[in-house]
Amino acid sequence: MKTILKVLRYGPLDYRFETDFNPSTNPQEIIDIISGTSFTMMTKLWGGNEQAVIAMIRALSIADLSVCADRKKMIRMLDQESANMAKAHKEAKREFEKNGGKVITFGPMIQPPKMPN
């Protein structure tokens, strides 16, 4: 198991960040994390704590953008890359369904039924 990102709050302005990843040694790992986490966020592997996790991801993103040297450029890049990922997910879903698979989407805080699939 690896720690992708751990954020610890020791006080009102004392946040500390920990990670086991060094993107400069293996940039492909970032792409793998993006792909893996987005897949998890689309499936029942998510875990039921979606609202809290998404709120924290967005809070960290807003904080990052607030100190970014070129905020508009970063937002454009995030928009473009997330659109590319969304397109890839739609294509994968379409191919999966074309080959006989079934995709069921569960909204936040909704657990899948406890029956075998």
N, C-alpha and C positions, 0 to 999 in steps of 0.2 A: 504494500500500500504506500502511496506517495501523497504528500500534502500539496495540493494544487495551490491553495491560498488559505491561510489562516489569519484572521484579523482579530487581534486581542485589544480590548479596551481597558486600560489601567486607570483612566481618569477622563475628565471632560475633554482634554486636548492631548491625551497621551494614548495614541494608537500605535500598535506594533504589528508588523506584517511578517509572516513566515511562509516559505515555500521550499519545496524540494527540487524545483525546476530551475535550470539555467538556460534560458532561450538562446543565448549567444553560442552555446556549445552544440545545440541541436534545434534549429529553427523549425524543423518538421514537427517537433513536439507540440508547438503552438497550434498548428493545423489539426493535429490529432486531438488535442484538448477541445478545440472548437467543435469538431465533428462529433466527438464522443459525448460532450456535455449537451449539445443540441439534441442528439439522439435520445439521451436519457430524459431530457425535458419534454420529449414528445411521447414518452412511453410510461407504462406503469412503474418503471424503475425509479421514477421521480421521488416517491417516498411520502407524499402527503404534506410536506412542509413548504409547498410552492410559494404561497403568499409571502412568507417571511424571507425566504431565500431571494425571491425576485426583488423584493423591496430593498434588500441589502446590496444586491448586484447593481440595481439602479442607483442607489445612494453612492456607491463607490465609483460608478461611471460618471455621475454628475460631479463628484469631487475631483476626479481625474480631469474632466473637461474644463473645470473651473480654473485649473492651473496650467492648462495646455497653452503652449506658445502660439499655435495657430488653431484655435478652436473650430472655426468653420471648415478648415481643411480636414481636421480629424473627424468631424461629423460627416462630411462627405465620404470619407474613406469607410467609416463604420456603416453608413447607409449602403454604400456599394457592396461591401463585403457581406453584409447580412442579407442583402437582396440576392447575391450569388448563392449563398447557403440556402436560402428559402427556395430558390429555383432548383437546386440540386435535391433538396428534400422532396419537393413535389414530383420531380422526375423519378426518384427512387420509389416513392409511394405508388405512382402510376405504373411503373414496371412491376412492382410487387403484386399489385392488384391484377394486372394483366396476366400474370403467371399463376393466378388462383389464390393469392393471399387475400386476407381481409384485414382492413385497418379500421380500428375503432378509436375515436378520439375522446378522451376524458378531460373535462374542464378542471381548473384548479380546485383542489380540496375534494375532488370526487374520486373515490377509490373504485377500482374495477371489482366486479362481482367475484366472490370466492368460489367460483366453479372452474373446473378444468377447461382448457381451450383446445 
